[in-house]
Amino acid sequence: MILILGGGLAGLSAAWHLARRLPDVPRLILEKESEPGGLCRSAERGGFVFDFTGHYLHLRDPETTRWVLELLGGELEVVARRAEIHCRGKRLPFPFQAHLHGLDAETVARCLVDFVRARERPLPEDDTMPFGVWARRVFGDGIAEAFLIPYNAKLFCADPDELTAEWVAWAVPRPSLEQVVRGALGLPNHGLGYNPTFRYPRRGGIGRLAAALAEQVGADLRLGAEVEAVDVARREVRLAGGERLPYERIVSTIPLPSLLRRVTGDRAREGQEELAELAGRLRWTAVDEVRIGVRRASLAGGAHWIYFPEPEFPFYRVGFPSNVCPAMAPPGCSSISVEFARPAGAPVPEDTALLEAAREGLARAGILEASERPLLWERAVLDPAYVLFDRHRTPAVGAALARLERHGILSIGRFGAWTYSYMERALIDGRQAAERVAALVTA
């Protein structure tokens, strides 16, 4: 029996691919929630559909692209990204470094001069350097201080120099000098970054992808099955309620710190303490999402999402699902997703306090009127939401994954591998895990 812990995209993908590579070996996904998908879920409320924050499908891998298009066929639409940044009272196109026009002349001049000076130095090769140092070396002090450093300090609830650049060096584009100058003069720069376009379902939210995969894996998915312990000595998983399931191999997608704390039977007591110690070195942020529906046909000039680096706004990002897909809201209405970050373990804000903070900030940003009352609102919690890449993360993760593999456990996906990831990567992780397991089983 191959057990798959967690029914998000990585777990569903692993099961789908295992069924094709090892059709005679039984497999079972154990998902603690009442529906599959993990963070790739959607919820319908009063005609509004909300994802668990913005989840947009960027497909570059040919094999994954073919597979997803077979799964969802004509349901997907290609959307050109409309992302913006709220900075010093202005709304600038994303990415910041190539769209400085609209800021005051002093700020633009400093950003340009500092960027030219940064270009005189080679790009850093060490992505384990502090993120703040990396941002200054790649983009110059002006751009780093105006956007990259304050935004990421807010998102990760940490001093950017506590973080490494491992998670971001591949994703943040360093534009050419021509592009920076064009952007400073207000001339268009199109298609920058790894996600200038994305695919999204025409209705039903991003949860349609997980639902289509769940239909494919069928009886291999068991919902409401929470893993309480993994006994690696007896090779069995214990569920909440006491049921025990034997396993030959495990593919785990549950958060790595949670898995490490659930492992028992790892040789001697000292080994158990070592796993708990590794888990204690891993940090993350939680996200409180305030979902709002309003009676208004359009918001924010059609922007899909807006970044808020400035400390006077308590949220770091605001998304507009109905601007991405009109079917996400009833006719004549719009939807808003407001994202607040907090360190793991920090006190949980009261619902009403979060709503008022969201409404006040949205009014100050000119997105809602101060007197405007939502048709509906609710709060969703993502915990964990973002992995922190600090100096402890990479060695701790490497040691933990190696230790688990010795017990026949592959820990994969955004939270299983404790990394910075995206939906296509989760699907690829599942496929690659199935390939590895198949090779081990048939060796």
Disulfide bonds with the S-S distance in Angstrom:
none
